[in-house]
Amino acid sequence: MTLILALVLVPFLAGLILLGLRAEWLRRGVVVMMVAGVCAGCIALACQPAPVILGELPVSRHGVNLGMTAIEALMGLYILWVGVRSRHFLIVALMLAQGAVMVWFESLAGADAGGGCGLFVDKFAIVMALINGLVGGAICLYALGYMREYHTEAHREIPDRRPMFFALLFIFMGAMFGLVFTDDLPWLFFFWEITTLCSFLLIGYTQTAEARRNALRALVMNLAGGVTFALAIVWFYRDTHSLGLQTLIHSGHAVALLPAALLCFAGVTKAAQCPFSSWLLGAMVAPTPVSALLHSSTMVKAGVYLILRLAPVITGTTVGNMVASVGGVTFLIGSLAAITAPEAKRVLAWSTVANLGLVVLCGGIGTSQAVWAGVMLIIFHAVAKCLLFLCVGVVEHKLHSRNIEDMSGLVLYMPRVAVMMLIGMAGMSLAPFGMLISKWAVLRAVVDACPLLSVFIVFGSAPTLFFWVKWMGKLVEVVRPQHRVVKEISLDESVALYSLSLVTFLACLFFPFLSSQFVEPYVAGVYGHSGSLGQGNILIMMIMMLVVMLFPLSFLNRGRGVTLVAPYLGGANIQGSPGFTGSGGAVETVTLHNYYMGSMLNEIWLSRAAVAGGSVLLAVMIVLAVL
Amino acid sequence: MNFWLRLIIYLVAAPLAGGLLAGWDRRVSARMQSRRGPPILQPFYDVLKLWQKQNLAVCPSQNYYVLFFLLLVVFTGALFFTGSDLLLVIFALTTASIFFVLGAYKASSPYSFVGAERELIQIMAYEPMVLLTAIGMYMATKTFYIDGIAGHGGLLVLALPGVFLGFVFMLEIKFRKSPFDLSSSHHAHQELVRGITTEFSGRTLAMIEVAHWYESVFLLGWVWLFFASSPVFGVVMALVVYGFVVLVDNVFARLKWQTALASAWLVTVVLGFGNIIVLSLQR
């Protein structure tokens, strides 16, 4: 109990302290200490048997409710002010609607504080907490070095508001802990709104026109989700006079389906699924640690967490099928759109959208196998994607570009970062590693439950491979001799990057352990039986993984017994430079460019298709749930 | 049959059969073009000769990618012929191809670079159909295990006619035969030079050849699976399909990659997915 409360409250406290610290060394000390503490706490929690038995709260629930309501009201007023100031009246309208629903709820519920302690910790919550603590902690460490460089070298024109930045990172983390541990819907809503507000402030950190616009867009979309969340609470309370998430999950289709559909809608907005994916792409304007935080450990993971939690309610229903279709469409469109993007962060963003689509697909299908696959996807995606974002951040500072074309030959001049990026990408796309294991499980689950949805997966996974491998190719190819960058990464950054690479590696290597210790017990607890891959298959996977992991060893023998020659260029090669003399006697230089399929695919067109398809599916879902 | 016995038979017999098929391919193609053609054993002579050549490379590490490509292709076939999970086989095959593509990227010549890009496009073109084939077989037989699929009673092709045709279309791409020889042409005088294999020579090129043999046998084994309930007829049909692929290779000119990709996906949706829809309606 104490541990849980500490995990939720300490990051908030740290955030408040950091808000007041201007001295860099002090901030550094606090951040390092807090990250160490949070990581230790998470690991201690992971060692406990789950579901953890919780005692009573040290304060009365009524008091907690009052405090939360007060803070919520303040946040609401702030958002209203933002809406009015930026003349964005949709924000005002959504916020007022949300406020009205909450007032309605208060009038219904009055002083009913709900029973129990309001917290709930099972294996799934622990997995989410581990991701949040370890990955989020790594991001905070990384941000120390990154933000220093950001303000002193890369972007001097942007006002230095680092105290607020770090405060928000920790508050975000605390809200995420709260979100995964709480069982009480109004509390969940409270933390949900904190993440909305934090993401708004973090996306708008640079205060450029673009950042403001994108931050407002993120706010609007998440507020829309907030409204349906609030409606779900009211609806559920009116029918059953209870507020527990677990009660909701176990109360059967008749009562729970509409609230679940509304909550799934909220989850879809937060997870940046189809009609709402533009906010996550717009969030790229923020400094890299923010992108990493939004994409891997918090925010979008909150959305998919909620949907996976609700999977037992919506499985086999039309609502479930609609949620799954939203995920499927998002996966397909996200993967195709990622091909067209030459900018590294945009590729990562589309890939996040696509992968979350896959998780939502799992949640919508909601069988035990699908949920197993969904949780595994969350784990692998969080570590690998975070690693990739942080690497791109480092490269961006050194190259002053995030274009993939400029990363040609990175493996020579920033070998460490390039290798870590390759680890991340292999984790995201290559066969025996994490993501592919999960994708395989997803495919099996889908074929069993609803074979027609498999069309999204088969057509979505092929483009995934294309855009990852062409990026990997760009990193390994070497056209012209390069000088190594002297100092690749600062200390904080390297601690974060190395530990994340290690975690990615270990997660892939020990995935059977992860599965049997965390994911399978959760799935078995919910469904009574577990979904996993067969023992024989896991063994084959491990053999294959070992084969692939032998690959780096072959480099020990590098260049032995090989005679090096110049590449064939279709003309007379010029010594020492990547050029040749062509048939007309003119000197040509060699440049290599990836395909972006501009003639076949268009990002704008794809986004429109996403908005149209997603809106229709969600509308159908809500209508069907109401009927 | 014993697991180890099957494995050993596969490891020894597959390259022999694959090499003979390649020799037969060259001979038949030559006859179609009114040439005499090389002896059937020519591919083996070629590989032996390549093995003795000097080891030339543009990048010191490029050959390791090809070594792992070969290892993983052999691994894929081993999974297939020991009756493992079909989806696992597909993922192993994809990983193998990725190593090959990365090797070509590493070689960093414009021709191998374009070859690598186009090979990726080819993978993207055929992968949906391969996955749908596995799904179709699962829906017809209720198992992903190759032993289970082979042991299924009826002729699978009757339940999966669309999937079968789509699969044959996909084989054309997978074998890098015309009209889909986008990433690597057989003849060095074309605009691609030799595409993805341009910068590989000597032993490495020999490894690519051997990998190709293993791959051919594995893919024809998959064709056989459609007819597994009458094994001899299956072998005949696998050879017929191979002959058909060779015929198409000689009849068609190369397509642009856009056309290749679009047509492959169209075929996958119409034939492959159409078949899946019919199957799921029958359930």
Interface residues (C-beta under 8 A of the other chain):
Chain A: S429 L430 A431 P432 L436 W440 L443 R444 V447 P451 L452 S454 V455 I457 V458 F459 S461 A462 P463 L465 F466 V469 K470 M472 G473 K474 V476 E477 V478 V479 G534 G536 N537 I540 M541 M544 V547 V548 F551 S554 F555 R558 G559 G561 V562 T563 L564 V565 A566 P567 Y568 L569 G570 V590 L592 N594 Y595 S599 M600
Chain B: Q54 N55 L56 A57 V58 C59 P60 S61 N63 Y64 L67 F68 L71 L72 F75 L79 S84 D85 L87 L88 F91 A92 T94 T95 I98 F99 V101 L102 Y105 K106 A107 S108 S109 P110 Y111 S112 F113 A116 E117 L120 I121 I123 M124 A125 E127 P128 L131 L132 I135 Y138 M139 F144 V193 T198 E199 Q258 L261 A262 W265 T268 V269 F273 I276 I277 L279 S280
